[in-house]
Amino acid sequence: MPIFDDAEMPKFDGDMLQCPSCGDTATHVDEALLTTRPEGEDRRVLTYRVTAHGQVTVPGSDPIVEPQRRHHFTLKGWCEVCGCAFALTFLQHKGGTFVSADVLGDRGELEPWQ
C-alpha cells in the first residue's frame, strides 16, 4: 500500500473530497473497514466492515486491506464521473498515522458494489 507525499495526497475542494483518480468531487463513501489485531502486533488480523446499506460483517478479511502490524481504518468509495472505486486508508505505524489513497479499479467490475 503506497504512502503518498503532499503532491499525491487526496485533495479536498473546500470540504469536498476529490476523486483520487480524476479529481472530481462527485464521490461517495459507502463502506468503512476497521482492521485490528486484538491479541497484539503480528497476531491474527480481524476486519470489521460496515456498509452504507446497514450490513455489518464481523470479523472477516478483505483482500483490499493488507495486514499491517497495527490497526488501520479504510473508507471505500466510488466516483460518479470516472466510475472508479477507491480506498482511503489511515494506518498507524511506529507512533505516526499515515494516509493513503488507492484506486481499486472500475466500480462496475468490483464486488460487492450493491
C-alpha positions in Angstrom: 0.0 0.0 0.0 1.7 3.2 -1.1 2.1 6.1 1.3 1.7 9.4 -0.6 3.7 12.6 -0.3 1.9 16.1 -0.2 1.6 16.2 -4.0 -0.2 12.8 -4.2 -2.4 13.1 -1.1 -6.2 13.0 -1.6 -7.3 16.6 -2.3 -10.2 18.5 -0.9 -12.1 21.2 -2.7 -13.2 23.2 0.3 -14.9 20.5 2.3 -15.4 18.1 -0.6 -13.3 15.0 -1.2 -11.9 14.8 -4.7 -11.6 11.5 -6.5 -8.0 10.2 -6.3 -8.2 9.2 -10.0 -9.8 12.1 -11.8 -10.0 14.9 -9.2 -13.8 15.4 -9.4 -15.9 16.0 -6.3 -18.8 13.7 -7.2 -17.6 11.0 -4.8 -19.4 8.6 -2.5 -18.1 6.7 0.5 -20.1 3.5 1.0 -18.1 1.3 3.3 -15.9 1.6 6.4 -13.5 -1.1 7.5 -11.6 -1.4 10.7 -8.7 -3.9 10.7 -7.2 -4.7 14.1 -5.0 -7.2 15.9 -6.8 -7.6 19.3 -4.2 -10.0 20.6 -1.2 -7.7 19.8 1.2 -7.0 17.0 2.0 -9.7 14.5 -1.0 -11.8 15.7 -4.2 -12.7 13.9 -6.0 -9.9 11.9 -9.7 -9.2 12.2 -11.5 -6.9 9.8 -14.9 -5.4 10.6 -17.0 -4.0 7.7 -20.0 -1.6 7.8 -21.7 -0.7 4.5 -24.0 2.3 3.7 -26.8 -0.3 3.4 -26.6 -1.2 7.0 -24.8 -4.5 6.5 -22.2 -5.3 9.2 -19.7 -8.1 8.9 -17.6 -9.2 11.9 -14.9 -10.5 11.8 -13.7 -11.2 8.3 -10.9 -10.4 5.9 -10.7 -8.1 3.0 -8.3 -8.5 0.1 -8.0 -4.7 -0.3 -6.7 -4.3 3.2 -3.2 -5.6 3.6 -2.5 -6.9 7.1 -0.1 -4.5 8.9 1.4 -4.7 12.4 -1.2 -2.5 13.9 -4.8 -1.3 13.3 -6.0 0.7 10.4 -9.2 2.3 9.1 -10.3 2.2 5.5 -13.1 4.2 3.8 -14.1 2.7 0.4 -15.9 4.8 -2.1 -16.5 5.5 -5.8 -16.7 8.4 -8.3 -19.7 9.3 -10.4 -17.6 10.9 -13.1 -14.8 8.4 -13.9 -16.5 5.3 -12.3 -13.5 4.2 -10.3 -13.6 2.6 -6.9 -11.1 3.9 -4.3 -10.0 3.4 -0.8 -8.7 5.9 1.7 -6.7 4.3 4.5 -5.4 5.6 7.8 -2.6 3.4 9.1 -0.9 3.6 12.5 2.8 2.7 12.4 5.7 3.5 14.8 3.8 6.3 16.6 2.7 8.0 13.3 -0.5 7.9 11.3 -0.2 7.6 7.6 -2.8 8.3 4.9 -3.0 6.7 1.5 -5.4 6.8 -1.4 -5.6 3.8 -3.7 -7.6 3.5 -6.9 -9.1 -0.1 -6.8 -10.3 -0.3 -10.4 -13.6 0.2 -12.2 -16.6 0.2 -9.8 -18.7 -1.9 -12.2 -16.1 -4.7 -12.1 -15.8 -4.9 -8.3 -17.9 -6.8 -5.8 -19.9 -6.2 -3.6 -21.0 -2.8 -5.0 -24.7 -3.2 -4.5 
